[in-house]
Amino acid sequence: GAALAPAISHAQAQPSAMGASAWKTSLSIYAYLPTIGGSTTFPTLPGNPSPGVNIDANTIIDHLKMTFMGALDIHNGKWGAFTDILYMDIGGNKPKSRDFTIDGVPGALTGDMSLDIKGTIWTTAVEYRLATSDPAFTVDALAGVRMFNMKNTLGWNFTGSVGSHPLAGRSGSTVVDETNWDAIIGVKGNYTFGAERQWFVPFYFDIGTGQSDLTYQILGGIGYRYKWGDVVAAWRYIDYNMKSGKPLESMNFNGPMIGATWRW
């Protein structure tokens, strides 16, 4: 899912510079801390066909195992291209104990549930600069593809005892792993303002379909341009609705992100 990096790298080139038909390159690194929501049908849970997956930003910070988020954008004249990748690996477990009595004999049962989520969203697209009447306002039309891979692993371990007699332990895991490719179209751009045009408002929107029923992405934010590059704060929303019968039924990412862009 591309958003912040393509949007902020878009701000690097003013229309006068673009007219020189020189290659302009930008590299963006960003941090995205969304709330993740969705529904997954785990194959070993026929009695509960659509357990929800809801993880807030604080949980991501506490249980983040590995992440990479970055993008590369190139432009020459009216034409350009970008690629953006977002990878997250989040995992955690939650133990729970319950006491009970059987024929007056006390017992206890302990369950330990774990959930690991690995997600990759990769977008690549070509861009075409549209003409605008205001030189401070630039807009690119874009067309490309987005790959979405999500691997959800649910694990469990149950142990217990009745009096001095241990209960037979039960443990296992189940995995849902799905990869979707979708064609997307959209727009991105920015509006610059301020005495020296150092402030800008980036925006991004795309929508598509393919192996997913529908996917779309929206971003808006505020940025400031330094001599070495740009810094941006933005809000980003990514939504996926899968085709009927898929184990991964829906997924969405909604939250803030900050990033920096270096250009040459």
C-alpha positions as a Markdown table, in Angstrom:
| # | Residue | x | y | z |
|---|---|---|---|---|
| 1 | Gly | 0.0 | 0.0 | 0.0 |
| 2 | Ala | 1.8 | 3.2 | -1.0 |
| 3 | Ala | 0.9 | 6.4 | 0.6 |
| 4 | Leu | 3.1 | 8.6 | 2.7 |
| 5 | Ala | 6.4 | 8.1 | 0.8 |
| 6 | Pro | 4.9 | 8.6 | -2.7 |
| 7 | Ala | 2.9 | 11.5 | -1.5 |
| 8 | Ile | 5.8 | 13.3 | 0.2 |
| 9 | Ser | 8.3 | 12.5 | -2.5 |
| 10 | His | 5.8 | 14.1 | -4.9 |
| 11 | Ala | 6.6 | 17.4 | -3.1 |
| 12 | Gln | 10.2 | 17.3 | -4.1 |
| 13 | Ala | 9.7 | 18.6 | -7.6 |
| 14 | Gln | 8.2 | 21.9 | -8.5 |
| 15 | Pro | 6.7 | 22.3 | -12.0 |
| 16 | Ser | 9.6 | 24.5 | -13.1 |
| 17 | Ala | 12.1 | 21.7 | -12.2 |
| 18 | Met | 10.0 | 19.1 | -13.8 |
| 19 | Gly | 10.1 | 20.9 | -17.1 |
| 20 | Ala | 13.9 | 20.4 | -17.3 |
| 21 | Ser | 13.3 | 16.7 | -18.0 |
| 22 | Ala | 16.0 | 15.6 | -15.5 |
| 23 | Trp | 15.7 | 12.5 | -13.4 |
| 24 | Lys | 14.6 | 13.3 | -9.9 |
| 25 | Thr | 14.9 | 10.6 | -7.2 |
| 26 | Ser | 13.7 | 10.4 | -3.6 |
| 27 | Leu | 14.0 | 7.8 | -0.9 |
| 28 | Ser | 11.5 | 7.8 | 2.0 |
| 29 | Ile | 11.6 | 6.1 | 5.4 |
| 30 | Tyr | 8.5 | 6.2 | 7.6 |
| 31 | Ala | 6.9 | 4.8 | 10.7 |
| 32 | Tyr | 3.2 | 3.7 | 10.6 |
| 33 | Leu | 1.3 | 2.8 | 13.8 |
| 34 | Pro | -2.2 | 1.8 | 12.8 |
| 35 | Thr | -5.0 | 0.1 | 14.6 |
| 36 | Ile | -5.5 | -3.2 | 12.8 |
| 37 | Gly | -8.9 | -4.7 | 12.4 |
| 38 | Gly | -10.5 | -7.6 | 10.5 |
| 39 | Ser | -12.0 | -11.0 | 10.4 |
| 40 | Thr | -10.3 | -14.4 | 9.8 |
| 41 | Thr | -11.8 | -17.8 | 9.5 |
| 42 | Phe | -9.4 | -20.2 | 11.1 |
| 43 | Pro | -9.9 | -23.8 | 9.7 |
| 44 | Thr | -9.9 | -25.5 | 13.1 |
| 45 | Leu | -12.6 | -23.4 | 14.6 |
| 46 | Pro | -15.8 | -24.4 | 12.8 |
| 47 | Gly | -18.0 | -23.3 | 15.7 |
| 48 | Asn | -16.7 | -19.8 | 15.5 |
| 49 | Pro | -16.3 | -19.0 | 11.8 |
| 50 | Ser | -15.3 | -15.4 | 11.9 |
| 51 | Pro | -13.3 | -14.5 | 14.9 |
| 52 | Gly | -12.3 | -10.8 | 14.8 |
| 53 | Val | -8.7 | -9.6 | 14.8 |
| 54 | Asn | -8.4 | -6.2 | 16.5 |
| 55 | Ile | -5.0 | -4.8 | 17.6 |
| 56 | Asp | -4.4 | -1.2 | 18.7 |
| 57 | Ala | -1.3 | 1.0 | 18.1 |
| 58 | Asn | -0.1 | 0.5 | 21.7 |
| 59 | Thr | -0.2 | -3.3 | 21.2 |
| 60 | Ile | 1.9 | -2.9 | 18.0 |
| 61 | Ile | 4.5 | -0.9 | 19.9 |
| 62 | Asp | 4.6 | -3.4 | 22.7 |
| 63 | His | 4.7 | -6.6 | 20.6 |
| 64 | Leu | 6.4 | -5.5 | 17.4 |
| 65 | Lys | 9.0 | -8.1 | 16.4 |
| 66 | Met | 10.2 | -6.6 | 13.1 |
| 67 | Thr | 9.2 | -3.9 | 10.7 |
| 68 | Phe | 10.3 | -2.1 | 7.5 |
| 69 | Met | 8.6 | 0.8 | 5.8 |
| 70 | Gly | 10.0 | 2.7 | 2.9 |
| 71 | Ala | 9.6 | 3.8 | -0.7 |
| 72 | Leu | 11.5 | 4.9 | -3.7 |
| 73 | Asp | 10.2 | 7.5 | -6.3 |
| 74 | Ile | 11.7 | 8.6 | -9.6 |
| 75 | His | 10.4 | 11.3 | -12.0 |
| 76 | Asn | 11.4 | 12.6 | -15.3 |
| 77 | Gly | 9.3 | 15.4 | -16.9 |
| 78 | Lys | 5.6 | 14.4 | -16.7 |
| 79 | Trp | 6.3 | 10.7 | -16.2 |
| 80 | Gly | 7.4 | 8.9 | -13.0 |
| 81 | Ala | 7.1 | 5.7 | -11.0 |
| 82 | Phe | 7.2 | 4.7 | -7.4 |
| 83 | Thr | 7.4 | 1.6 | -5.2 |
| 84 | Asp | 6.4 | 1.4 | -1.6 |
| 85 | Ile | 6.6 | -1.5 | 0.9 |
| 86 | Leu | 5.2 | -2.0 | 4.4 |
| 87 | Tyr | 6.2 | -5.0 | 6.4 |
| 88 | Met | 5.1 | -5.8 | 10.0 |
| 89 | Asp | 5.6 | -8.8 | 12.3 |
| 90 | Ile | 3.5 | -8.6 | 15.5 |
| 91 | Gly | 3.1 | -11.4 | 18.1 |
| 92 | Gly | 1.9 | -11.9 | 21.6 |
| 93 | Asn | 0.2 | -14.3 | 24.0 |
| 94 | Lys | -2.5 | -14.1 | 26.7 |
| 95 | Pro | -2.6 | -16.7 | 29.5 |
| 96 | Lys | -5.9 | -17.3 | 31.4 |
| 97 | Ser | -6.7 | -19.5 | 34.4 |
| 98 | Arg | -10.0 | -20.8 | 35.8 |
| 99 | Asp | -10.7 | -22.7 | 39.0 |
| 100 | Phe | -13.5 | -25.3 | 39.2 |
| 101 | Thr | -14.9 | -28.1 | 41.4 |
| 102 | Ile | -15.9 | -31.7 | 40.4 |
| 103 | Asp | -17.7 | -33.7 | 43.1 |
| 104 | Gly | -16.2 | -31.5 | 45.7 |
| 105 | Val | -12.6 | -31.9 | 44.4 |
| 106 | Pro | -11.0 | -28.6 | 43.4 |
| 107 | Gly | -9.4 | -28.2 | 40.0 |
| 108 | Ala | -7.7 | -25.6 | 37.8 |
| 109 | Leu | -7.4 | -25.1 | 34.1 |
| 110 | Thr | -4.8 | -22.7 | 32.4 |
| 111 | Gly | -5.0 | -21.7 | 28.8 |
| 112 | Asp | -2.3 | -19.8 | 26.9 |
| 113 | Met | -3.4 | -18.3 | 23.5 |
| 114 | Ser | -1.0 | -16.7 | 21.1 |
| 115 | Leu | -1.5 | -14.8 | 17.9 |
| 116 | Asp | 1.2 | -13.9 | 15.4 |
| 117 | Ile | 0.5 | -11.6 | 12.5 |
| 118 | Lys | 2.9 | -11.0 | 9.6 |
| 119 | Gly | 1.8 | -8.6 | 6.9 |
| 120 | Thr | 3.3 | -7.2 | 3.8 |
| 121 | Ile | 1.7 | -4.5 | 1.6 |
| 122 | Trp | 3.7 | -3.6 | -1.6 |
| 123 | Thr | 2.5 | -1.1 | -4.1 |
| 124 | Thr | 4.2 | -0.1 | -7.4 |
| 125 | Ala | 2.8 | 2.2 | -10.0 |
| 126 | Val | 3.5 | 4.6 | -12.8 |
| 127 | Glu | 2.6 | 8.3 | -12.6 |
| 128 | Tyr | 1.6 | 11.0 | -15.0 |
| 129 | Arg | 1.7 | 14.7 | -14.0 |
| 130 | Leu | -1.6 | 16.4 | -14.7 |
| 131 | Ala | -1.7 | 20.1 | -15.7 |
| 132 | Thr | -3.1 | 22.5 | -13.1 |
| 133 | Ser | -3.8 | 26.2 | -13.2 |
| 134 | Asp | -2.0 | 26.8 | -9.8 |
| 135 | Pro | 1.8 | 26.2 | -9.8 |
| 136 | Ala | 1.6 | 25.5 | -6.1 |
| 137 | Phe | -0.8 | 22.6 | -6.7 |
| 138 | Thr | 0.5 | 19.4 | -8.3 |
| 139 | Val | -1.4 | 16.3 | -9.1 |
| 140 | Asp | -0.3 | 12.9 | -10.5 |
| 141 | Ala | -2.6 | 10.3 | -11.9 |
| 142 | Leu | -1.3 | 6.8 | -11.1 |
| 143 | Ala | -1.9 | 3.2 | -12.2 |
| 144 | Gly | -0.3 | 0.0 | -10.9 |
| 145 | Val | -0.6 | -3.0 | -8.7 |
| 146 | Arg | -0.7 | -3.8 | -5.0 |
| 147 | Met | 0.3 | -7.0 | -3.4 |
| 148 | Phe | -1.1 | -7.9 | 0.1 |
| 149 | Asn | 0.1 | -10.9 | 2.1 |
| 150 | Met | -1.2 | -11.6 | 5.5 |
| 151 | Lys | -0.2 | -14.6 | 7.6 |
| 152 | Asn | -2.1 | -15.1 | 10.9 |
| 153 | Thr | -1.0 | -17.9 | 13.2 |
| 154 | Leu | -3.2 | -18.8 | 16.2 |
| 155 | Gly | -1.7 | -21.1 | 18.8 |
| 156 | Trp | -3.0 | -22.6 | 22.1 |
| 157 | Asn | -1.9 | -24.6 | 25.0 |
| 158 | Phe | -4.2 | -25.9 | 27.8 |
| 159 | Thr | -3.0 | -27.6 | 31.0 |
| 160 | Gly | -4.7 | -28.3 | 34.3 |
| 161 | Ser | -5.4 | -30.6 | 37.2 |
| 162 | Val | -8.2 | -32.0 | 39.4 |
| 163 | Gly | -6.9 | -32.3 | 42.9 |
| 164 | Ser | -3.5 | -34.0 | 42.6 |
| 165 | His | -4.3 | -35.6 | 39.2 |
| 166 | Pro | -3.0 | -33.7 | 36.2 |
| 167 | Leu | -5.2 | -33.3 | 33.1 |
| 168 | Ala | -4.0 | -34.3 | 29.7 |
| 169 | Gly | -2.5 | -31.2 | 28.1 |
| 170 | Arg | -3.7 | -30.0 | 24.7 |
| 171 | Ser | -1.8 | -27.8 | 22.4 |
| 172 | Gly | -1.7 | -26.9 | 18.7 |
| 173 | Ser | -1.8 | -24.1 | 16.2 |
| 174 | Thr | -3.5 | -23.2 | 12.9 |
| 175 | Val | -2.4 | -20.8 | 10.2 |
| 176 | Val | -4.2 | -18.7 | 7.6 |
| 177 | Asp | -1.8 | -17.4 | 4.9 |
| 178 | Glu | -3.2 | -15.5 | 1.9 |
| 179 | Thr | -1.7 | -13.4 | -0.9 |
| 180 | Asn | -3.7 | -11.1 | -3.1 |
| 181 | Trp | -2.7 | -9.1 | -6.2 |
| 182 | Asp | -4.9 | -6.2 | -7.2 |
| 183 | Ala | -4.8 | -3.5 | -10.0 |
| 184 | Ile | -5.2 | 0.0 | -8.7 |
| 185 | Ile | -5.8 | 3.5 | -10.0 |
| 186 | Gly | -5.6 | 6.8 | -8.2 |
| 187 | Val | -4.2 | 10.3 | -7.7 |
| 188 | Lys | -1.6 | 11.8 | -5.4 |
| 189 | Gly | -0.1 | 15.2 | -5.0 |
| 190 | Asn | 0.5 | 18.2 | -2.8 |
| 191 | Tyr | -0.3 | 21.8 | -2.2 |
| 192 | Thr | 2.6 | 24.0 | -1.2 |
| 193 | Phe | 2.2 | 27.3 | 0.8 |
| 194 | Gly | 4.1 | 29.7 | 3.0 |
| 195 | Ala | 6.3 | 32.6 | 2.3 |
| 196 | Glu | 9.0 | 30.4 | 0.9 |
| 197 | Arg | 6.8 | 27.5 | -0.1 |
| 198 | Gln | 8.3 | 25.3 | 2.6 |
| 199 | Trp | 5.0 | 24.0 | 3.9 |
| 200 | Phe | 2.9 | 21.5 | 1.9 |
| 201 | Val | -0.2 | 19.3 | 2.3 |
| 202 | Pro | 0.3 | 15.8 | 0.7 |
| 203 | Phe | -2.7 | 13.7 | -0.3 |
| 204 | Tyr | -3.1 | 10.3 | -1.8 |
| 205 | Phe | -6.0 | 8.1 | -2.9 |
| 206 | Asp | -6.2 | 4.8 | -4.8 |
| 207 | Ile | -8.9 | 2.1 | -5.4 |
| 208 | Gly | -8.6 | -1.3 | -7.0 |
| 209 | Thr | -9.8 | -4.8 | -7.4 |
| 210 | Gly | -8.5 | -8.2 | -8.6 |
| 211 | Gln | -8.0 | -11.1 | -6.3 |
| 212 | Ser | -9.6 | -8.9 | -3.6 |
| 213 | Asp | -13.2 | -7.8 | -3.9 |
| 214 | Leu | -12.3 | -4.2 | -3.2 |
| 215 | Thr | -9.3 | -2.4 | -1.8 |
| 216 | Tyr | -8.7 | 1.3 | -1.3 |
| 217 | Gln | -6.3 | 3.7 | 0.5 |
| 218 | Ile | -6.6 | 7.3 | 1.7 |
| 219 | Leu | -3.9 | 9.6 | 3.1 |
| 220 | Gly | -3.7 | 13.2 | 4.1 |
| 221 | Gly | -1.2 | 15.2 | 6.1 |
| 222 | Ile | 1.1 | 18.2 | 6.6 |
| 223 | Gly | 4.8 | 18.5 | 5.7 |
| 224 | Tyr | 7.7 | 20.9 | 5.9 |
| 225 | Arg | 10.6 | 21.1 | 3.5 |
| 226 | Tyr | 14.2 | 21.5 | 4.6 |
| 227 | Lys | 17.3 | 21.9 | 2.5 |
| 228 | Trp | 18.2 | 18.2 | 3.0 |
| 229 | Gly | 14.7 | 16.9 | 2.5 |
| 230 | Asp | 11.1 | 16.7 | 3.8 |
| 231 | Val | 9.4 | 15.7 | 7.1 |
| 232 | Val | 5.7 | 14.8 | 7.1 |
| 233 | Ala | 3.1 | 13.7 | 9.6 |
| 234 | Ala | 0.0 | 12.1 | 8.1 |
| 235 | Trp | -3.0 | 9.9 | 8.7 |
| 236 | Arg | -3.4 | 6.7 | 6.6 |
| 237 | Tyr | -6.2 | 4.3 | 6.0 |
| 238 | Ile | -6.0 | 1.0 | 4.1 |
| 239 | Asp | -9.0 | -1.2 | 3.6 |
| 240 | Tyr | -9.4 | -4.7 | 2.1 |
| 241 | Asn | -12.6 | -6.7 | 1.5 |
| 242 | Met | -11.9 | -10.2 | 0.3 |
| 243 | Lys | -13.9 | -12.3 | -2.1 |
| 244 | Ser | -16.5 | -14.7 | -0.6 |
| 245 | Gly | -15.1 | -17.9 | 0.8 |
| 246 | Lys | -11.7 | -16.6 | 1.5 |
| 247 | Pro | -10.2 | -17.5 | 5.0 |
| 248 | Leu | -9.1 | -13.8 | 5.4 |
| 249 | Glu | -12.5 | -12.1 | 5.1 |
| 250 | Ser | -11.5 | -8.4 | 5.7 |
| 251 | Met | -8.6 | -6.3 | 7.0 |
| 252 | Asn | -8.1 | -2.6 | 7.6 |
| 253 | Phe | -5.2 | -0.4 | 8.9 |
| 254 | Asn | -6.1 | 3.0 | 10.3 |
| 255 | Gly | -3.6 | 5.3 | 12.1 |
| 256 | Pro | -0.9 | 8.0 | 12.1 |
| 257 | Met | 2.4 | 7.9 | 10.4 |
| 258 | Ile | 5.5 | 10.1 | 10.2 |
| 259 | Gly | 8.3 | 10.0 | 7.7 |
| 260 | Ala | 11.3 | 11.7 | 6.1 |
| 261 | Thr | 12.4 | 12.0 | 2.5 |
| 262 | Trp | 15.8 | 12.5 | 1.0 |
| 263 | Arg | 16.0 | 13.6 | -2.6 |
| 264 | Trp | 18.7 | 14.0 | -5.3 |
